[in-house]
Amino acid sequence: MQPARLPRVRLAPLPTPLEEAPRLRAALGARCPRILVKRDDLTGLGMGGNKVRKLEYHLGEAIAQGCDTLVTSGAIQSNHCRVTAAAAARAGLGASLVLRPGESEAVQGNLLLDRILDARIRIAPAPTAAAVDAALQEEMEALRRAGRRPYLIPKGASTPLGALAYAEAFMELMMQTTDLGAAMDAVVFCTGSGGTHAGLLAGTRLLQSGVDVVGVGDGAKRSELAPVVAELIVGLAERCQVSLHVPDEAITVLEDYGGRYGVPTPGCVEAIRLAARTEGLILDPVYSGKALAGLIDLVGRDRWRADQTVVFWHTGGQPALFAYADDLGGAR
């Protein structure tokens, strides 16, 4: 790869930690593989999460193009929108967020942080992709009329640039597992907009590591997401001038654990409690909680042996917890 030629603004303290989870492993029984946790919730900026890595390249490109406002979209409790607003503040740029209705608009969680970060917030007229896209274009035009130079970041920063950040992240992980003397067999994470998924899958293919890349859907269907992941990998390869082919069957999207987007499943709620009560590890109810619920069920189905090593990639998102108190049942 040749990412050094691409403009980039360093935002995250890297590498993020890779931690053992022995009490979680013990709670899952004698047949549970070794579990390591990749702490991308600790990427720092604006309370962290996986979007920070992706925004390093997008912010670099925006500044190189002379733009002065970052524009993006997401759900009311979007982690990506929160971190985009933080990245803009760090760089002295404006931030404009077009949010998809459908969740509570109470000012808490990520929405509260958006406001603290002084982002301009616009709620789309309907939750459909068409309505959000139209509102985005209207916002871009309004900013241009006001004399601003907006830079549009697609939802989740799931672009070839965002995928590149996670191909590099996979290489970072490989160095860490090598230092630990661990032969990594699988990495499990939540997949939604496809950028993290594409990057991790590209990374394992470029290194010919043989690591199983297991995406647990946040509510997205494989039929919708797999083509997105494949297209992002093609774009990444073109950007970095590398030869990279990933067959369709290598794109794993598990649909059984996501339920409906933005709604915690019972398994997700139990996973959040188990991670907190065994490791002091705080997960979120939209993404990482569902990913751990998937991992737990796969352990129970003997997907891996006890002598294997599985990495759980923590993608962050904890601020959303505070908007889901009712779903999580308080402190029971």
FIPA-703521 format. One record per residue (C-alpha): residue in three letters; chain; x, y negated, z. Coordinates in Angstrom, 2 decimals. Last residue first. Layout:
N
> type, mol, xx, yy, zz
> ALA, A, X, Y, Z
...
//
This chain:
332
> type, mol, xx, yy, zz
> ARG, A, -30.68, 4.28, 37.60
> ALA, A, -28.94, 0.93, 37.11
> GLY, A, -31.43, -0.69, 34.72
> GLY, A, -33.36, 1.73, 32.57
> LEU, A, -31.15, 1.51, 29.50
> ASP, A, -33.98, 0.53, 27.19
> ASP, A, -35.16, -2.24, 29.55
> ALA, A, -31.64, -3.61, 29.99
> TYR, A, -31.04, -3.79, 26.25
> ALA, A, -30.09, -7.45, 25.66
> PHE, A, -27.26, -7.24, 28.20
> LEU, A, -25.82, -4.22, 26.45
> ALA, A, -25.31, -6.27, 23.27
> PRO, A, -22.17, -7.79, 24.79
> GLN, A, -20.59, -4.30, 24.74
> GLY, A, -20.09, -4.18, 20.97
> GLY, A, -16.77, -2.34, 20.83
> THR, A, -15.72, 0.07, 18.06
> HIS, A, -14.51, 2.82, 20.39
> TRP, A, -12.92, 5.45, 18.14
> PHE, A, -13.24, 8.84, 19.83
> VAL, A, -10.15, 10.85, 18.94
> VAL, A, -10.46, 14.64, 18.97
> THR, A, -7.60, 17.00, 19.86
> GLN, A, -7.70, 20.80, 19.53
> ASP, A, -6.89, 23.48, 22.12
> ALA, A, -10.49, 23.62, 23.40
> ARG, A, -11.73, 24.46, 19.92
> TRP, A, -13.79, 22.10, 17.79
> ARG, A, -17.30, 22.23, 16.28
> ASP, A, -18.33, 24.36, 19.25
> ARG, A, -22.00, 23.30, 19.16
> GLY, A, -21.73, 21.75, 22.62
> VAL, A, -18.71, 19.77, 21.42
> LEU, A, -20.79, 18.59, 18.45
> ASP, A, -23.51, 17.40, 20.85
> ILE, A, -21.04, 15.37, 22.89
> LEU, A, -19.46, 13.85, 19.77
> GLY, A, -22.85, 12.79, 18.46
> ALA, A, -23.82, 11.15, 21.75
> LEU, A, -20.41, 9.47, 21.67
> ALA, A, -21.20, 7.94, 18.29
> LYS, A, -24.66, 6.85, 19.46
> GLY, A, -23.16, 5.02, 22.45
> SER, A, -20.53, 3.47, 20.16
> TYR, A, -23.07, 1.91, 17.79
> VAL, A, -26.30, 0.27, 18.97
> PRO, A, -26.36, 0.87, 22.74
> ASP, A, -22.78, -0.26, 23.53
> LEU, A, -20.13, 1.66, 25.43
> ILE, A, -18.46, 0.87, 28.77
> LEU, A, -15.70, 3.22, 29.90
> GLY, A, -15.35, 3.57, 33.66
> GLU, A, -14.10, 7.07, 32.82
> THR, A, -16.61, 9.53, 34.31
> ARG, A, -19.52, 7.31, 35.33
> ALA, A, -19.27, 4.85, 32.46
> ALA, A, -18.78, 7.48, 29.76
> LEU, A, -21.66, 9.56, 31.18
> ARG, A, -24.02, 6.59, 31.43
> ILE, A, -23.41, 5.47, 27.85
> ALA, A, -23.75, 9.06, 26.64
> GLU, A, -27.08, 9.43, 28.44
> VAL, A, -28.42, 6.27, 26.79
> CYS, A, -27.20, 7.42, 23.36
> GLY, A, -28.80, 10.83, 23.79
> PRO, A, -32.12, 9.19, 24.67
> THR, A, -31.82, 7.11, 21.46
> PRO, A, -30.96, 3.41, 21.62
> VAL, A, -32.89, 1.31, 19.07
> GLY, A, -30.83, -1.11, 16.95
> TYR, A, -31.05, 1.04, 13.84
> ARG, A, -33.59, 3.84, 14.16
> GLY, A, -32.48, 7.30, 15.23
> GLY, A, -28.70, 7.40, 15.05
> TYR, A, -27.89, 10.88, 16.36
> ASP, A, -29.06, 13.33, 13.68
> GLU, A, -27.80, 11.43, 10.64
> LEU, A, -24.17, 12.59, 10.57
> VAL, A, -22.28, 10.79, 7.80
> THR, A, -19.27, 12.71, 6.50
> ILE, A, -17.63, 11.46, 3.32
> ALA, A, -15.26, 14.28, 2.28
> GLU, A, -17.99, 15.92, 0.17
> ASP, A, -18.02, 12.89, -2.13
> PRO, A, -14.41, 13.39, -3.14
> VAL, A, -11.86, 10.74, -2.14
> HIS, A, -9.41, 9.69, -4.83
> LEU, A, -6.62, 7.20, -4.18
> SER, A, -3.91, 5.92, -6.44
> VAL, A, -2.52, 2.73, -4.97
> GLN, A, -2.47, -0.85, -6.20
> CYS, A, -3.45, -2.36, -2.84
> ARG, A, -6.48, -4.30, -4.07
> GLU, A, -7.42, -1.57, -6.55
> ALA, A, -7.19, 1.14, -3.90
> LEU, A, -9.29, -0.94, -1.52
> GLY, A, -11.95, -1.47, -4.18
> VAL, A, -12.17, 2.26, -4.89
> ILE, A, -12.40, 2.95, -1.17
> LEU, A, -15.18, 0.37, -0.84
> GLU, A, -17.13, 2.07, -3.64
> ALA, A, -16.89, 5.47, -1.94
> VAL, A, -18.04, 4.06, 1.41
> VAL, A, -21.02, 2.36, -0.26
> PRO, A, -21.91, 5.55, -2.16
> ALA, A, -21.84, 7.50, 1.15
> LEU, A, -24.06, 5.00, 2.99
> GLU, A, -27.43, 5.28, 1.30
> SER, A, -27.61, 9.05, 0.80
> ARG, A, -25.94, 9.48, 4.18
> LYS, A, -28.79, 7.72, 5.90
> ALA, A, -28.23, 4.72, 8.16
> GLY, A, -29.52, 4.88, 11.74
> ASP, A, -26.20, 4.11, 13.41
> GLY, A, -24.75, 7.10, 11.57
> VAL, A, -22.03, 9.19, 13.17
> GLY, A, -18.97, 9.19, 10.91
> VAL, A, -16.60, 12.12, 11.26
> VAL, A, -13.16, 11.79, 9.65
> ASP, A, -11.48, 15.22, 9.84
> VAL, A, -7.71, 14.75, 9.93
> GLY, A, -5.86, 16.51, 7.10
> SER, A, -3.02, 14.01, 7.41
> GLN, A, -2.42, 13.41, 3.71
> LEU, A, -1.15, 9.95, 4.72
> LEU, A, -3.10, 8.24, 1.94
> ARG, A, -6.08, 10.53, 2.54
> THR, A, -6.16, 9.88, 6.29
> GLY, A, -5.95, 6.15, 5.71
> ALA, A, -8.60, 6.08, 2.99
> LEU, A, -11.01, 7.88, 5.33
> LEU, A, -10.27, 5.44, 8.13
> GLY, A, -10.69, 2.47, 5.82
> ALA, A, -13.91, 3.66, 4.22
> HIS, A, -15.51, 4.41, 7.60
> THR, A, -14.50, 1.05, 9.05
> GLY, A, -16.02, -0.70, 6.04
> GLY, A, -19.21, 1.37, 5.72
> SER, A, -22.03, -0.88, 6.95
> GLY, A, -23.15, 1.60, 9.59
> THR, A, -20.69, 4.21, 10.81
> CYS, A, -20.11, 5.11, 14.44
> PHE, A, -16.86, 6.87, 15.25
> VAL, A, -15.33, 10.35, 15.56
> VAL, A, -11.71, 11.12, 14.63
> ALA, A, -10.67, 14.71, 14.10
> ASP, A, -7.76, 17.14, 14.40
> MET, A, -5.03, 14.98, 15.92
> ALA, A, -1.83, 16.89, 16.66
> ALA, A, -0.83, 15.24, 19.92
> GLY, A, 2.81, 14.71, 20.89
> LEU, A, 1.86, 11.43, 22.54
> ASP, A, 4.22, 9.47, 20.26
> THR, A, 2.70, 11.30, 17.28
> THR, A, -0.77, 10.35, 18.48
> GLN, A, 0.29, 6.71, 18.61
> MET, A, 1.90, 6.73, 15.16
> MET, A, -1.21, 8.31, 13.67
> LEU, A, -3.39, 5.68, 15.34
> GLU, A, -1.46, 2.84, 13.75
> MET, A, -1.82, 4.55, 10.38
> PHE, A, -5.56, 4.74, 10.99
> ALA, A, -5.58, 1.03, 11.82
> GLU, A, -3.84, 0.26, 8.53
> ALA, A, -6.62, 2.06, 6.66
> TYR, A, -8.95, 0.14, 8.96
> ALA, A, -7.69, -3.29, 7.89
> LEU, A, -7.83, -2.17, 4.25
> ALA, A, -11.53, -1.36, 4.70
> GLY, A, -12.19, -4.95, 5.73
> LEU, A, -10.36, -6.23, 2.66
> PRO, A, -12.22, -3.76, 0.40
> THR, A, -15.43, -5.14, 1.91
> SER, A, -17.44, -4.32, 5.00
> ALA, A, -17.03, -7.63, 6.82
> GLY, A, -20.01, -6.29, 8.80
> LYS, A, -22.38, -8.23, 6.57
> PRO, A, -20.68, -9.84, 3.57
> ILE, A, -18.33, -12.77, 4.32
> LEU, A, -19.15, -15.94, 2.39
> TYR, A, -16.67, -18.82, 2.44
> PRO, A, -18.22, -22.29, 2.56
> ARG, A, -16.57, -25.50, 1.33
> ARG, A, -18.55, -28.34, 2.90
> GLY, A, -19.74, -31.51, 1.19
> ALA, A, -23.28, -31.45, 2.58
> ARG, A, -24.56, -30.22, -0.77
> ARG, A, -22.10, -27.33, -0.48
> LEU, A, -23.42, -26.45, 2.97
> ALA, A, -27.02, -26.46, 1.73
> GLU, A, -26.04, -24.26, -1.23
> MET, A, -24.38, -21.67, 1.03
> GLU, A, -27.38, -21.72, 3.36
> GLU, A, -29.81, -21.19, 0.49
> GLN, A, -27.67, -18.29, -0.74
> LEU, A, -27.71, -16.73, 2.71
> ALA, A, -31.47, -17.20, 3.04
> ALA, A, -31.98, -15.42, -0.28
> ASP, A, -29.76, -12.55, 0.85
> VAL, A, -31.66, -12.25, 4.13
> ALA, A, -35.02, -12.20, 2.35
> ALA, A, -33.85, -9.62, -0.18
> ALA, A, -32.36, -7.39, 2.52
> THR, A, -35.70, -7.37, 4.33
> PRO, A, -36.07, -8.62, 7.90
> ALA, A, -38.21, -11.64, 6.97
> PRO, A, -37.92, -15.45, 7.11
> ALA, A, -34.17, -15.35, 7.87
> ILE, A, -33.17, -16.90, 11.20
> ARG, A, -30.56, -19.65, 10.87
> ILE, A, -27.81, -20.25, 13.39
> ARG, A, -25.01, -22.82, 13.17
> ALA, A, -22.25, -21.47, 15.36
> ASP, A, -21.24, -23.41, 18.46
> LEU, A, -19.23, -20.59, 20.11
> ILE, A, -21.59, -20.83, 23.09
> ARG, A, -24.47, -20.39, 20.65
> ASP, A, -23.03, -17.25, 19.09
> LEU, A, -22.23, -16.00, 22.61
> LEU, A, -25.89, -16.27, 23.60
> LEU, A, -26.88, -14.39, 20.45
> ASN, A, -24.36, -11.66, 21.28
> GLY, A, -25.98, -10.92, 24.63
> GLN, A, -28.70, -13.36, 25.62
> VAL, A, -30.77, -16.13, 24.07
> ALA, A, -34.09, -14.33, 23.68
> GLU, A, -34.68, -13.73, 19.98
> SER, A, -35.86, -10.17, 20.56
> GLU, A, -35.13, -7.97, 17.58
> GLY, A, -36.81, -7.96, 14.18
> PRO, A, -35.34, -11.01, 12.50
> ARG, A, -32.14, -10.88, 10.42
> LEU, A, -29.65, -13.59, 11.33
> VAL, A, -28.00, -16.04, 8.94
> LEU, A, -24.89, -17.30, 10.71
> SER, A, -22.95, -20.46, 9.85
> ALA, A, -19.49, -20.99, 11.30
> GLY, A, -17.32, -24.10, 11.04
> LEU, A, -13.55, -23.96, 10.94
> GLY, A, -10.91, -24.83, 13.53
> ALA, A, -9.12, -21.51, 13.12
> ARG, A, -9.96, -20.11, 16.58
> ALA, A, -13.51, -21.47, 16.27
> ALA, A, -13.99, -19.73, 12.93
> ALA, A, -12.68, -16.47, 14.38
> ALA, A, -15.10, -16.78, 17.31
> ALA, A, -18.07, -17.37, 15.00
> THR, A, -17.03, -14.37, 12.92
> VAL, A, -16.74, -12.36, 16.15
> ARG, A, -20.34, -13.10, 17.12
> CYS, A, -21.64, -12.49, 13.61
> HIS, A, -19.91, -9.11, 13.45
> ASN, A, -21.26, -8.06, 16.83
> SER, A, -24.78, -8.68, 15.55
> GLN, A, -27.46, -8.97, 18.25
> ILE, A, -29.92, -10.89, 16.04
> ALA, A, -28.92, -8.65, 13.14
> GLY, A, -26.35, -9.69, 10.59
> SER, A, -25.26, -12.42, 8.21
> THR, A, -22.17, -14.37, 7.20
> VAL, A, -20.84, -17.84, 6.46
> LEU, A, -17.38, -19.10, 7.42
> THR, A, -16.93, -22.84, 6.95
> ASP, A, -13.89, -24.92, 5.91
> CYS, A, -12.66, -23.22, 2.75
> GLY, A, -9.29, -24.13, 1.23
> GLN, A, -8.93, -20.86, -0.68
> ALA, A, -5.94, -19.79, 1.42
> ILE, A, -7.98, -20.57, 4.56
> ALA, A, -10.81, -18.29, 3.44
> GLU, A, -8.38, -15.54, 2.39
> GLY, A, -6.67, -15.52, 5.77
> LEU, A, -10.02, -15.54, 7.55
> HIS, A, -11.10, -12.54, 5.50
> TYR, A, -7.87, -10.66, 6.18
> GLU, A, -7.92, -11.15, 9.94
> LEU, A, -11.69, -10.70, 9.90
> LYS, A, -11.41, -6.96, 9.37
> ARG, A, -9.25, -6.44, 12.44
> VAL, A, -11.66, -8.49, 14.57
> LYS, A, -14.71, -6.57, 13.35
> ASN, A, -13.76, -3.45, 15.32
> GLY, A, -14.61, -4.95, 18.69
> GLY, A, -13.40, -7.88, 20.74
> MET, A, -14.95, -10.12, 23.39
> GLY, A, -14.59, -13.26, 21.19
> LEU, A, -11.05, -12.30, 20.15
> GLY, A, -9.48, -9.54, 22.20
> THR, A, -9.11, -6.41, 20.12
> LEU, A, -9.94, -4.38, 23.23
> ASP, A, -13.15, -2.73, 21.96
> ASP, A, -10.78, -1.10, 19.53
> ARG, A, -9.83, 1.23, 22.34
> LYS, A, -8.99, 4.48, 20.62
> VAL, A, -10.20, 7.11, 23.11
> LEU, A, -8.49, 10.50, 23.31
> ILE, A, -10.42, 13.68, 24.00
> ARG, A, -8.77, 17.10, 24.36
> PRO, A, -11.22, 19.70, 23.12
> CYS, A, -14.25, 20.80, 25.18
> ARG, A, -14.62, 24.55, 25.69
> ALA, A, -14.19, 24.30, 29.47
> GLY, A, -17.07, 21.90, 29.92
> LEU, A, -18.28, 18.45, 28.87
> ALA, A, -17.74, 16.93, 32.32
> ALA, A, -14.09, 18.02, 32.23
> ARG, A, -13.57, 16.15, 28.95
> LEU, A, -15.16, 13.02, 30.36
> ARG, A, -12.89, 13.30, 33.39
> PRO, A, -9.81, 13.77, 31.19
> ALA, A, -10.38, 10.81, 28.84
> GLU, A, -6.86, 10.03, 27.59
> GLU, A, -6.23, 6.57, 26.23
> LEU, A, -5.07, 5.04, 22.96
> PRO, A, -4.54, 1.32, 23.46
> THR, A, -4.94, -1.30, 20.70
> PRO, A, -1.83, -1.85, 18.64
> LEU, A, -2.21, -4.72, 18.21
> PRO, A, -3.32, -7.89, 19.99
> ALA, A, -6.00, -9.04, 17.53
> LEU, A, -6.29, -12.36, 15.68
> ARG, A, -3.43, -12.50, 13.20
> VAL, A, -4.42, -14.57, 10.18
> ARG, A, -3.85, -12.81, 6.87
> PRO, A, -3.10, -13.76, 3.28
> LEU, A, -2.47, -10.71, 1.08
> ARG, A, 1.02, -9.98, -0.23
> ALA, A, 1.90, -7.94, 2.87
> PRO, A, -1.00, -5.60, 2.07
> GLN, A, 1.03, -3.62, -0.51
> MET, A, 0.00, 0.00, 0.00
//
